[in-house]
Amino acid sequence: METYALGSTARAQAFVPAERSSAMPVLRAGQTAAFVWGFTTALYPRLISWVRFTDDAGLHWEIDTSLHLEKLTNRDW
């Protein structure tokens, strides 16, 4: 666990995978994870990102920057 600044004074702890990794290990209930980039939204205001994951029931999901959650029919990653 590492502590990250979320704003001028807000801080939160998050599990951080290996640097430059494209996958995270299994997260258990109550754990958190973070994705950290070396740039700001001011530099890239239209940045769109998404995360794909498989839940504990074996269902595949994708969630994007707008928090749109979509169930995927298969895993292609």
Secondary structure, DSSP 8 states (H G I E B T S, - for coil): -EEEE-SSS-EEEEB--STT-S------TT--B----SS-TTTSTT---EEEEE-TTS-EEEEETT--EEEESS---
